[in-house]
């Protein structure tokens, strides 16, 4: 089991040192084996000794699905992204140079550095025009993408899905944010994820997604017309193409990863995830049964 980064101190520099020391021959895109451009990909854990796998880890390290987003839906996402960018939304988070030179927006709900779930600052502290555009983009993702991601969770990680649905979503999130969701229903994704990170190009520096939970998948998809940008995983010695219409699900807190350079065209990347604190506080919340 690739446990290199599960217990280490949160440090991008340490991640890069470990990759250079242990995976020196798999640290650059050109050194990695390219998996097929098309087709479903499942990288299971059932070939490993069970005692080496933490109990809360789902059955697959990485999954890729075909025909996840239709051509029309890809166009709809790009139109709404362009409309949002035209409103000049403000980046409010500290730039993370341990990941890439370009920053992502984070929209939706999370609990990062907090003690209870909240709407992200970049979702709220924007101009009225930008808020309208954010809601339009999130509504589109909620309508066309979130149900498909929920199906993947239910079919391929049923234990994690049950924990999210019964504890995190119903008890923890709705109890804390019911009023905000009434005012902005597009932010309520229904459970499969709570935050959407969006940016252009990719994250070219090898890194761990520290805010993710090791037991939950991050779902990544992109729209546009581009070349390059494969999803690179030094620990496994592979890079996975993620083309228009495909989605990749990855344990981003377990596997160090980065994007190969986009060599031509435009690529808009969306990452749908649930942060660690939100998930862990949610499953620790007592369930009160009335009756």
SULHU-V382893 format. One record per backbone hydrogen bond with DSSP energy under -1.0 kcal/mol. NH is the residue of the N-H (numbers start at 1). CO is the residue of the C=O. E is the energy in kcal/mol with one decimal. If there is no record, write none. Layout:
nh	co	e
NH	CO	E
NH	CO	E
This chain:
nh	co	e
3	1	-2.0
15	11	-1.9
16	12	-2.2
17	13	-2.1
18	14	-2.6
19	15	-2.5
20	16	-2.4
21	17	-2.3
22	18	-3.2
23	19	-2.1
26	23	-2.3
31	28	-1.9
32	29	-1.4
33	237	-2.3
35	239	-2.4
41	64	-2.1
43	62	-2.5
45	59	-1.7
48	45	-2.0
52	49	-1.9
53	50	-1.4
57	54	-1.7
61	43	-2.9
63	249	-2.5
64	41	-2.7
65	247	-2.6
68	245	-2.6
69	245	-1.4
74	70	-2.4
75	71	-2.1
76	72	-2.3
77	73	-2.4
78	74	-2.3
79	75	-2.7
80	76	-1.8
81	77	-2.3
82	78	-2.7
83	79	-2.0
84	80	-1.9
85	81	-2.8
86	82	-2.0
87	84	-1.3
88	85	-1.9
99	96	-1.3
100	96	-1.5
105	198	-2.7
107	196	-2.8
109	194	-3.3
110	118	-2.5
114	111	-2.5
118	110	-2.5
120	108	-2.4
123	120	-1.2
124	120	-1.2
125	121	-3.0
126	124	-2.1
131	127	-2.6
132	128	-2.1
133	129	-1.9
134	130	-2.8
135	131	-2.6
136	132	-1.9
137	133	-2.4
138	134	-2.9
139	135	-2.4
140	136	-1.7
141	137	-2.2
142	138	-2.7
143	139	-2.1
144	140	-2.5
145	141	-2.0
146	141	-2.5
149	145	-2.0
150	146	-2.4
151	147	-1.6
152	148	-1.9
153	149	-2.4
154	150	-2.6
155	151	-2.3
156	152	-2.8
157	153	-2.3
161	157	-2.3
162	158	-2.4
163	159	-1.9
164	160	-2.4
165	161	-2.8
166	162	-2.4
167	163	-1.7
168	163	-1.6
169	164	-3.3
170	165	-1.5
172	167	-2.2
173	168	-2.8
174	169	-2.3
176	172	-1.3
177	173	-2.9
178	174	-1.2
181	177	-2.5
182	178	-1.6
183	179	-1.7
184	180	-2.2
187	184	-1.9
188	185	-1.4
189	187	-1.1
194	273	-1.7
195	273	-2.4
196	107	-2.9
197	271	-3.1
198	105	-2.1
199	269	-1.9
201	267	-3.3
205	99	-2.5
207	257	-2.0
209	252	-2.3
210	208	-1.5
212	209	-1.5
216	213	-1.5
218	250	-2.7
219	272	-2.6
220	248	-3.0
221	270	-2.2
223	268	-2.2
225	266	-1.2
227	264	-2.3
229	261	-1.4
231	240	-2.8
232	258	-3.1
233	238	-2.9
236	233	-1.1
237	233	-1.0
238	233	-1.5
239	33	-2.5
240	231	-2.9
246	243	-2.4
247	65	-1.6
248	220	-2.6
249	63	-3.3
250	218	-2.3
251	61	-1.7
252	250	-1.6
254	251	-1.3
255	251	-2.4
257	207	-2.3
258	232	-1.5
259	203	-3.1
260	230	-2.5
263	227	-1.5
264	227	-1.1
266	225	-1.7
268	223	-2.7
269	199	-2.9
270	221	-3.1
271	197	-2.8
272	219	-3.0
273	195	-2.4
276	211	-3.6
279	275	-2.1
280	276	-2.9
281	277	-2.7
282	278	-1.6
283	279	-2.3
284	280	-1.1
285	282	-1.1
